[in-house]
Amino acid sequence: MTHEQFLSMAVLAVTLGLFIWDRLRYDVVALISLLAAIVTGVVPMAKAFTGFSDQIVVVVASALVISKALSLSGTVERLLEPLAHRLTTTTRQAAVLVGAVTALSAFMKNIGALAIFMPVALQFSRRIKASPSRLMMPLAFGSLLGGVMTLIGTSPNIIVSRVREDLTGQPFSMFDFFPVGAGIAVTGLIFLIFGWRLLPERRSPTSSAEGELHIRDYLTEVRLLPNSPLVDGTVGDLEALSGGAVTVAALIRDKGQRYIPGEHWRLLQDDIIIVETDPENLKKLLAAGKLEIATGGGAAKGAGMEPWEELVLMETVVAPSSPLIGCTIKDFRLRSRFGVNVLALGRGGRQFVTQLRQIPIQVGDVMVVQGPGNAMATVLADLACLPLAYRNLAFDKPRRFNLAVPILMIAILLISLEVVTVAVGFFAAAVIMVVTRHLSLREAYEAIDWPILVMLGALIPVSDAIQSTGASDLIAGGLASLAATLPAEGTVVMMLLAAMLLTPFLNNAATVLVMAPIAASLAQKLGLNADPLLMAVAIGAACDFLTPIGHQCNTLVMGPGGYKFGDYWRLGLPLSIMVVVMGSSLLLLFWPLK
C-alpha cells in the first residue's frame, strides 16, 4: 500500500464514518471529506472544485427544475380526475396510483413524482374510508422503482454513466437501463398492488376526519373581560401566562374579522381569542387571565360564520430541504414572520395538539397549518413544506396551461437520438420552461436541492481520487478474493447487495460515488464486463426499501402514513429480495459478464 493509497483509504473511512454517525448533514460531510482530501494531498488543489462543473451537477439541477414544472402543469390531476369515482377499493387505487407514479418517476425526480401523488392518494383513501397507510409506502416504493428505468430517473444512474464514460469513453444512453429497470419495476409493481396488505392499518395522525375533530376539541373561543390583566397586554403575554401550554390560534375583532396575530399584538377589551389548549390548562388560563368562554356575543359579530371560513386549514408534510428542520415553532416565529399557526403535528403515528411550540420539527412531520388562504401557497413554498390536502379537499385546478410535458418529450427524443448530450438536453429544457414562464425564476431556484448539488460537487473529486490513487484497486482486490469463491454471476449479486445494504446509512448518490470506482476496478481484476457491475451498484443504491431514513421518499411518507420505523421491513424486505433476484437475473441476461 502506497502513502497516497493509505491517505485515500483514511479519507474514505472518515467519510463513511461521518455518514453513518449521522450527526452532520450529508452536504457538510461531503465538504469535510473534500477538505480532508485537499489537505492530505489526495485531491490536487487544481482539481479540488472540478466536481462543481461536472455534467452530473448540471443534469441533476436541471432535472429538479423540470420536475417542478411538471408538478405545476396539472397534467396528473386532469388524467386522474375521471377515474376518482371508479377506484372503489384499495387494490384498484394502488394499481392506478402506484403504476402512475412508477411511470412518471422514470422521467422526473422520484421525490417530485411522489409529491404530486401524495395528496391524490389521501383523497382516494378518504373516499373509501380506508387508512392512507395502505397507499403511502407503496407510492414511495413505486417512485423508487420507476427511477431505475432510465438514465435520468435517479442520480445513481447518472453517476455510474459518468464512471462508464471515464472507463470506455462512452456513457450509458438514455434507455440502456430500461430492459433491466422495467423488469424490476413491473415485478415490484405487481407485488405492491397486492402487497399493501402486509402493512398495518394505521390512521395518519392528522389526515383523517377524526383527527380534525380531535383538533377542534382543543380549540376554544374566550373573551377578554374589562378587568383582565391582559387588557393592553400582548398575545405573547397571554401565552406566557400559561407557561407555553396555550397557543393563540386566531383573534376576532372589528365586527367579526378574523386575524392571525403576531406575539406582539395588543389585546383589547372584548376581543374574542381562539386558543388551543387542553381542558385543564384552559381552566387555569380563565382564572389567571380573567377570561370567560365566549357564548354568542362577540362571535355573533362574525355574521354567523364559523371560525374557519376566513382562514384555511392545510395538511402539509415537512420536506428534507425545509428550514424548519431542527427548529421549534417558537424559535422559528412562524406566526409573527409568516402569519400562520400550526394547530397539530403528527409523527410516527402520534398526534400532538398541545405544547407544540416546544417540539423540534423533523423531516416527514405532518403539520396542520392554519392561515389566510390567499397567502398559504407562498408560505408553504418558503417553508419547503409539501401540501397534502385542504380541509374538504377537492381536486385542485391546474395552476396554468403549460407545455412542460411536450418540452420534456422533445428533450428526451433529442438525447435518445444522440443529437445532444443529457446535460445539454436537460439544461435546455429547464431554461425553456423558465423563459416561457411555465414556472417562475423563484420556483426554479426553490426546486433545486442545493445540499444534493453541494454533496455531488464535493464528493466527485474524492471519488476520482479513490480511483486514481489505486485505493479502489486495493478494495477491489479484497473483493476479488471473495468473488473467487463464487461463480461469476455471484459477483453481480454481491455488488447489488452491498450497495443496497450501504444505502440506508449513506445518501444513495454518495453510495454510488464510493462504490462505482470499486466496481470498475473489480471488473478489471476479474476480467469481466464492467457494465453489469456498475448497473448493479446503481440499482442497489436506488432501491432502499428497508428504512425510512435511507431515501427522502421513504422519509416523506412516514408522517402522512402514520408509520413506525419497523413498518418498512414488512413491505420492504420481500420487495428487496425480489429486486435482488430479478435485477441480477436480468443484468446477466441483457449485460453479459464476458
Secondary structure as GFF3:
##gff-version 3
##sequence-region A 1 594
A	DSSP	alpha_helix	3	21	.	.	.	ID=ss1
A	DSSP	alpha_helix	26	39	.	.	.	ID=ss2
A	DSSP	three_ten_helix	45	47	.	.	.	ID=ss3
A	DSSP	three_ten_helix	50	53	.	.	.	ID=ss4
A	DSSP	alpha_helix	55	72	.	.	.	ID=ss5
A	DSSP	alpha_helix	75	80	.	.	.	ID=ss6
A	DSSP	three_ten_helix	81	83	.	.	.	ID=ss7
A	DSSP	alpha_helix	90	105	.	.	.	ID=ss8
A	DSSP	alpha_helix	110	127	.	.	.	ID=ss9
A	DSSP	alpha_helix	133	147	.	.	.	ID=ss10
A	DSSP	alpha_helix	155	168	.	.	.	ID=ss11
A	DSSP	alpha_helix	178	195	.	.	.	ID=ss12
A	DSSP	three_ten_helix	196	198	.	.	.	ID=ss13
A	DSSP	alpha_helix	209	216	.	.	.	ID=ss14
A	DSSP	beta_strand	219	224	.	.	.	ID=ss15
A	DSSP	alpha_helix	235	241	.	.	.	ID=ss16
A	DSSP	beta_strand	247	253	.	.	.	ID=ss17
A	DSSP	beta_strand	257	259	.	.	.	ID=ss18
A	DSSP	beta_strand	272	276	.	.	.	ID=ss19
A	DSSP	alpha_helix	279	289	.	.	.	ID=ss20
A	DSSP	beta_strand	291	293	.	.	.	ID=ss21
A	DSSP	alpha_helix	297	300	.	.	.	ID=ss22
A	DSSP	beta_strand	311	318	.	.	.	ID=ss23
A	DSSP	alpha_helix	329	332	.	.	.	ID=ss24
A	DSSP	alpha_helix	334	338	.	.	.	ID=ss25
A	DSSP	beta_strand	341	347	.	.	.	ID=ss26
A	DSSP	beta_strand	350	352	.	.	.	ID=ss27
A	DSSP	three_ten_helix	356	358	.	.	.	ID=ss28
A	DSSP	beta_strand	366	372	.	.	.	ID=ss29
A	DSSP	alpha_helix	376	383	.	.	.	ID=ss30
A	DSSP	beta_strand	385	390	.	.	.	ID=ss31
A	DSSP	alpha_helix	404	416	.	.	.	ID=ss32
A	DSSP	alpha_helix	422	435	.	.	.	ID=ss33
A	DSSP	alpha_helix	441	447	.	.	.	ID=ss34
A	DSSP	alpha_helix	450	468	.	.	.	ID=ss35
A	DSSP	alpha_helix	471	483	.	.	.	ID=ss36
A	DSSP	alpha_helix	488	502	.	.	.	ID=ss37
A	DSSP	three_ten_helix	503	505	.	.	.	ID=ss38
A	DSSP	alpha_helix	508	526	.	.	.	ID=ss39
A	DSSP	alpha_helix	530	542	.	.	.	ID=ss40
A	DSSP	alpha_helix	552	561	.	.	.	ID=ss41
A	DSSP	alpha_helix	567	590	.	.	.	ID=ss42
###
